[in-house]
Amino acid sequence: MDVSKAKCNGNGNGNTNGVVANNGHAHGNDNTNGVATTDTGVVANNGHVNGNGIHRLPFHDDVVVNLDRGDPKMYYPFWRNIDERCVVTIKASELMSYFADVSPGGVFYQMPEFATVVKKLHCVVGNAAVEGRYIIAGTGSSQLFTVALRALAATVRHQANFPLPVVCAEPFYSCYQEALEEDKSEIYRWRGDAKEFKEEGPYVEVVTSPNNPDGTIRKPVVNREGGMVIADLAYYWPQYTPITASLNYDVMLFTLSKCTGHAGSRVGWAIVKDREVAANMIKQMSLMTIGSCREGQLRATKMLDFVATTYQQSFATRGRPFRVSHPSEEGLFEFGQRVLAERWAKLRSAVKHCGVFKLLEFPVMYCNFMCEHIQPNPAYAWMECITGEDAAGLLEGLNIKTRNGPRFGASPRYTRVSMLESDETFDLFIERLLTL
């Protein structure tokens, strides 16, 4: 299938993320306001449904502002403006087989175009080494995290005392601990804060950079013989942080949701250095889910290629650093950087006004992609309650839902706030924060 020539044969509105209702029409819940159906950031019981199948909710005090999740609805306006340039159509007879690539050395379930475009984008951005590396698609980076752990454990099965320890410096992404403890695996086990890890022998350290939840730049902290690294680089893109180097870890994980905002496609990819580890990961993917969804890969290929090609053309005509006179000229990364910078400015002003919370400060750094010094604008705000109270509980009193510090291995006086929601949801959050 030629992704570059994909056209829309649907109902003419370019909606490829719809849900078929009883009347046979597709009604998506994608909307720029973030006040939609079940995946909205704002929830209430008194909304109504308009003619487009979208819930519009009045912003009364009983409306819950959900900033617990990293749902990237801030990207809706960007993609809505270029809908017709990135439409993907799949015919009923296409993508039916389990097999996408039967060539020697190919990943059987993975479209070759997907791996090609992933490498193309990383070369354009300069955030990860891809030359001679293996690209492995998965259902988001969450699945690939588990797959990578199993594959790394298999490489040391004759020299390690199982279960293999897995550590990450606190505060760590909440789902690492929760997923591993729920898994109850006999081959790997969560061992908590990497800064406190003292065991000898093989281990896996997870390095999240920029870190989720606090946005700081991370490197391995254990650095002992036998150590293996899984680098979660979901937020290592120019809209969130300056690109300072092309990273080169054993296994590097990325996700479409935080790169382009297409979380619903459930596409992630791993960049793997070692052939044996890559082969083991492909084997695990086969055993778990017989690969990953090719429809998602197709859409991801279209979106990633659009972003990469747009910047290649921009480099050739405008050079760098980028200068745009109007938001309509922005590429994806400039759009994301501008929106997040505006939100961080609003949040810092509100925090200063209310005098209850404290935010981290981030140093300006030179970005190799933008070719200028820029300010980091993390996807999450790691808010500390300076009075020592339960930070999440305090915000819950304002009907603001956040993710509390203990889930990240930290004190209850911290909480994580998503900066990725819709404009309407974020503005309501700021409005309520100012009432403290």
ZIBELZI-V553039 format. One record per pair of residues at least 6 apart in sequence whose C-alpha atoms are under 8 Angstrom apart, sorted by sequence separation. I is the first residue (numbers start at 1). J is the second residue. If there is no record, write none. Layout:
I:J ; I:J
This chain:
8:14 ; 20:26 ; 21:27 ; 30:36 ; 34:40 ; 35:41 ; 36:42 ; 49:55 ; 50:56 ; 101:107 ; 102:108 ; 106:112 ; 122:128 ; 123:129 ; 138:144 ; 191:197 ; 209:215 ; 210:216 ; 211:217 ; 235:241 ; 237:243 ; 256:262 ; 257:263 ; 272:278 ; 285:291 ; 324:330 ; 351:357 ; 366:372 ; 367:373 ; 385:391 ; 395:401 ; 396:402 ; 405:411 ; 406:412 ; 19:26 ; 20:27 ; 29:36 ; 34:41 ; 35:42 ; 48:55 ; 49:56 ; 100:107 ; 101:108 ; 122:129 ; 123:130 ; 137:144 ; 209:216 ; 210:217 ; 211:218 ; 236:243 ; 256:263 ; 257:264 ; 285:292 ; 351:358 ; 366:373 ; 367:374 ; 384:391 ; 395:402 ; 405:412 ; 419:426 ; 18:26 ; 19:27 ; 29:37 ; 34:42 ; 35:43 ; 47:55 ; 48:56 ; 100:108 ; 101:109 ; 122:130 ; 181:189 ; 209:217 ; 210:218 ; 257:265 ; 327:335 ; 351:359 ; 365:373 ; 366:374 ; 383:391 ; 404:412 ; 405:413 ; 18:27 ; 19:28 ; 47:56 ; 48:57 ; 99:108 ; 100:109 ; 101:110 ; 180:189 ; 181:190 ; 208:217 ; 209:218 ; 220:229 ; 256:265 ; 257:266 ; 282:291 ; 364:373 ; 365:374 ; 392:401 ; 405:414 ; 18:28 ; 29:39 ; 47:57 ; 98:108 ; 99:109 ; 100:110 ; 101:111 ; 180:190 ; 208:218 ; 209:219 ; 256:266 ; 257:267 ; 364:374 ; 365:375 ; 392:402 ; 404:414 ; 405:415 ; 15:26 ; 17:28 ; 18:29 ; 46:57 ; 47:58 ; 98:109 ; 99:110 ; 100:111 ; 101:112 ; 119:130 ; 153:164 ; 194:205 ; 207:218 ; 256:267 ; 348:359 ; 364:375 ; 365:376 ; 392:403 ; 404:415 ; 405:416 ; 17:29 ; 46:58 ; 100:112 ; 207:219 ; 255:267 ; 256:268 ; 363:375 ; 364:376 ; 392:404 ; 403:415 ; 404:416 ; 15:28 ; 17:30 ; 44:57 ; 177:190 ; 207:220 ; 255:268 ; 362:375 ; 363:376 ; 391:404 ; 392:405 ; 402:415 ; 403:416 ; 11:25 ; 43:57 ; 206:220 ; 254:268 ; 255:269 ; 362:376 ; 402:416 ; 403:417 ; 11:26 ; 177:192 ; 205:220 ; 253:268 ; 254:269 ; 402:417 ; 253:269 ; 254:270 ; 402:418 ; 37:54 ; 118:135 ; 205:222 ; 253:270 ; 36:54 ; 37:55 ; 44:62 ; 231:249 ; 252:270 ; 253:271 ; 36:55 ; 44:63 ; 230:249 ; 231:250 ; 233:252 ; 234:253 ; 251:270 ; 252:271 ; 35:55 ; 36:56 ; 43:63 ; 44:64 ; 115:135 ; 229:249 ; 230:250 ; 231:251 ; 232:252 ; 233:253 ; 234:254 ; 251:271 ; 252:272 ; 311:331 ; 392:412 ; 35:56 ; 42:63 ; 43:64 ; 115:136 ; 172:193 ; 229:250 ; 230:251 ; 231:252 ; 232:253 ; 233:254 ; 234:255 ; 251:272 ; 310:331 ; 391:412 ; 392:413 ; 35:57 ; 42:64 ; 43:65 ; 163:185 ; 166:188 ; 170:192 ; 205:227 ; 207:229 ; 209:231 ; 228:250 ; 229:251 ; 230:252 ; 231:253 ; 232:254 ; 237:259 ; 250:272 ; 251:273 ; 359:381 ; 360:382 ; 390:412 ; 391:413 ; 392:414 ; 31:54 ; 42:65 ; 43:66 ; 163:186 ; 164:187 ; 165:188 ; 166:189 ; 167:190 ; 169:192 ; 170:193 ; 202:225 ; 203:226 ; 204:227 ; 205:228 ; 206:229 ; 207:230 ; 208:231 ; 209:232 ; 210:233 ; 230:253 ; 235:258 ; 250:273 ; 359:382 ; 360:383 ; 389:412 ; 390:413 ; 391:414 ; 392:415 ; 29:53 ; 41:65 ; 42:66 ; 162:186 ; 163:187 ; 164:188 ; 165:189 ; 166:190 ; 167:191 ; 168:192 ; 169:193 ; 170:194 ; 201:225 ; 202:226 ; 203:227 ; 204:228 ; 205:229 ; 206:230 ; 207:231 ; 208:232 ; 209:233 ; 211:235 ; 234:258 ; 235:259 ; 249:273 ; 250:274 ; 307:331 ; 359:383 ; 389:413 ; 390:414 ; 391:415 ; 27:52 ; 28:53 ; 29:54 ; 41:66 ; 162:187 ; 163:188 ; 164:189 ; 165:190 ; 166:191 ; 167:192 ; 168:193 ; 169:194 ; 170:195 ; 197:222 ; 201:226 ; 202:227 ; 203:228 ; 204:229 ; 205:230 ; 206:231 ; 207:232 ; 208:233 ; 209:234 ; 210:235 ; 234:259 ; 307:332 ; 358:383 ; 359:384 ; 388:413 ; 27:53 ; 28:54 ; 40:66 ; 41:67 ; 110:136 ; 162:188 ; 163:189 ; 165:191 ; 166:192 ; 167:193 ; 168:194 ; 169:195 ; 195:221 ; 201:227 ; 202:228 ; 204:230 ; 206:232 ; 209:235 ; 210:236 ; 357:383 ; 358:384 ; 27:54 ; 110:137 ; 167:194 ; 168:195 ; 194:221 ; 195:222 ; 209:236 ; 357:384 ; 358:385 ; 386:413 ; 194:222 ; 357:385 ; 358:386 ; 385:413 ; 107:136 ; 267:296 ; 356:385 ; 357:386 ; 384:413 ; 385:414 ; 400:429 ; 41:71 ; 167:197 ; 266:296 ; 267:297 ; 356:386 ; 384:414 ; 210:241 ; 265:296 ; 356:387 ; 383:414 ; 384:415 ; 382:414 ; 383:415 ; 267:300 ; 344:377 ; 382:415 ; 383:416 ; 153:187 ; 265:299 ; 382:416 ; 383:417 ; 398:432 ; 153:188 ; 173:208 ; 265:300 ; 381:416 ; 382:417 ; 398:433 ; 167:203 ; 172:208 ; 341:377 ; 380:416 ; 381:417 ; 150:187 ; 165:202 ; 166:203 ; 167:204 ; 168:205 ; 340:377 ; 380:417 ; 381:418 ; 150:188 ; 164:202 ; 165:203 ; 166:204 ; 167:205 ; 168:206 ; 169:207 ; 173:211 ; 340:378 ; 380:418 ; 381:419 ; 395:433 ; 34:73 ; 149:188 ; 164:203 ; 165:204 ; 166:205 ; 167:206 ; 168:207 ; 172:211 ; 173:212 ; 340:379 ; 379:418 ; 380:419 ; 161:201 ; 164:204 ; 166:206 ; 172:212 ; 173:213 ; 337:377 ; 379:419 ; 380:420 ; 32:73 ; 160:201 ; 171:212 ; 172:213 ; 378:419 ; 379:420 ; 32:74 ; 160:202 ; 171:213 ; 159:202 ; 171:214 ; 260:303 ; 32:76 ; 256:300 ; 260:304 ; 31:76 ; 32:77 ; 30:76 ; 156:202 ; 322:370 ; 321:370 ; 320:370 ; 321:371 ; 320:371 ; 321:372 ; 169:221 ; 149:204 ; 14:83 ; 14:84 ; 16:87 ; 16:88 ; 260:332 ; 14:87 ; 152:228 ; 343:419 ; 8:87 ; 340:419 ; 354:433 ; 7:87 ; 8:88 ; 9:89 ; 340:420 ; 350:430 ; 354:434 ; 356:436 ; 6:87 ; 7:88 ; 8:89 ; 353:434 ; 354:435 ; 6:88 ; 7:89 ; 148:230 ; 351:433 ; 354:436 ; 6:89 ; 343:426 ; 347:430 ; 350:433 ; 351:434 ; 346:430 ; 350:434 ; 3:88 ; 145:230 ; 239:333 ; 238:333 ; 239:334 ; 237:333 ; 239:335 ; 240:336 ; 239:336 ; 240:337 ; 239:337 ; 238:337 ; 239:338 ; 240:340 ; 239:340 ; 148:251 ; 145:253 ; 127:236 ; 144:253 ; 127:237 ; 125:237 ; 141:253 ; 125:238 ; 141:254 ; 141:255 ; 140:255 ; 127:243 ; 140:256 ; 126:243 ; 127:244 ; 128:245 ; 129:246 ; 140:257 ; 125:243 ; 127:245 ; 128:246 ; 129:247 ; 126:245 ; 127:246 ; 128:247 ; 129:248 ; 126:246 ; 127:247 ; 128:248 ; 155:276 ; 244:365 ; 155:277 ; 244:366 ; 242:365 ; 243:366 ; 244:367 ; 245:368 ; 144:268 ; 242:366 ; 243:367 ; 244:368 ; 144:269 ; 152:277 ; 242:367 ; 243:368 ; 140:266 ; 141:267 ; 144:270 ; 151:277 ; 154:280 ; 242:368 ; 243:369 ; 139:266 ; 140:267 ; 141:268 ; 151:278 ; 242:369 ; 139:267 ; 140:268 ; 141:269 ; 242:370 ; 138:267 ; 139:268 ; 140:269 ; 141:270 ; 148:277 ; 151:280 ; 238:367 ; 137:267 ; 138:268 ; 150:280 ; 151:281 ; 137:268 ; 138:269 ; 150:281 ; 238:369 ; 242:373 ; 137:269 ; 138:270 ; 238:370 ; 242:374 ; 136:269 ; 137:270 ; 148:281 ; 151:284 ; 241:374 ; 242:375 ; 135:269 ; 136:270 ; 147:281 ; 150:284 ; 241:375 ; 242:376 ; 135:270 ; 136:271 ; 241:376 ; 134:270 ; 135:271 ; 136:272 ; 240:376 ; 241:377 ; 134:271 ; 135:272 ; 147:284 ; 240:377 ; 241:378 ; 133:271 ; 134:272 ; 147:285 ; 239:377 ; 240:378 ; 133:272 ; 134:273 ; 240:379 ; 133:273 ; 134:274 ; 130:271 ; 132:273 ; 133:274 ; 134:275 ; 136:278 ; 235:378 ; 134:278 ; 235:379 ; 136:281 ; 136:282 ; 214:360 ; 216:362 ; 138:285 ; 138:291 ; 139:292 ; 138:292 ; 139:293 ; 137:292 ; 137:297 ; 215:378 ; 214:378 ; 215:379 ; 215:380 ; 214:380 ; 215:381 ; 213:380 ; 214:381 ; 215:382 ; 210:378 ; 212:380 ; 213:381 ; 214:382 ; 213:382 ; 107:282 ; 109:290 ; 110:291 ; 109:291 ; 110:292 ; 108:291 ; 109:292 ; 111:294 ; 114:297 ; 118:301 ; 121:304 ; 110:294 ; 114:298 ; 117:301 ; 121:305 ; 124:308 ; 72:257 ; 75:260 ; 76:261 ; 109:294 ; 120:305 ; 72:258 ; 75:261 ; 111:297 ; 114:300 ; 118:304 ; 121:307 ; 74:261 ; 110:297 ; 111:298 ; 114:301 ; 117:304 ; 121:308 ; 124:311 ; 73:261 ; 113:301 ; 117:305 ; 120:308 ; 124:312 ; 72:261 ; 72:262 ; 72:263 ; 71:263 ; 98:290 ; 100:294 ; 213:408 ; 95:294 ; 95:295 ; 214:416 ; 213:416 ; 90:295 ; 88:298 ; 88:299 ; 88:302 ; 86:302 ; 193:409 ; 86:303 ; 86:306 ; 174:407 ; 174:408 ; 173:408 ; 174:409 ; 172:408 ; 171:408 ; 172:409 ; 170:408 ; 171:409 ; 170:409 ; 171:410 ; 170:410 ; 126:368 ; 126:369 ; 125:369 ; 78:332 ; 78:335 ; 75:336 ; 74:339 ; 3:298 ; 3:301 ; 4:302 ; 3:302 ; 70:379 ; 70:380 ; 67:400 ; 68:401 ; 69:402 ; 65:399 ; 66:400 ; 67:401 ; 68:402 ; 69:403 ; 64:399 ; 65:400 ; 66:401 ; 67:402 ; 68:403 ; 63:399 ; 64:400 ; 65:401 ; 66:402 ; 67:403 ; 62:399 ; 64:401 ; 61:399 ; 74:420 ; 71:418 ; 73:420 ; 74:421 ; 68:416 ; 70:418 ; 72:420 ; 73:421 ; 74:422 ; 68:417 ; 69:418 ; 70:419 ; 71:420 ; 72:421 ; 73:422 ; 74:423 ; 67:417 ; 68:418 ; 70:420 ; 71:421 ; 72:422 ; 67:418 ; 70:421 ; 67:419 ; 67:421 ; 65:425 ; 65:428 ; 65:429 ; 41:421 ; 41:422 ; 42:425 ; 41:425 ; 34:421 ; 34:422 ; 33:422 ; 34:423 ; 35:424 ; 32:422 ; 33:423 ; 34:424 ; 35:425 ; 32:423 ; 33:424 ; 34:425 ; 33:425
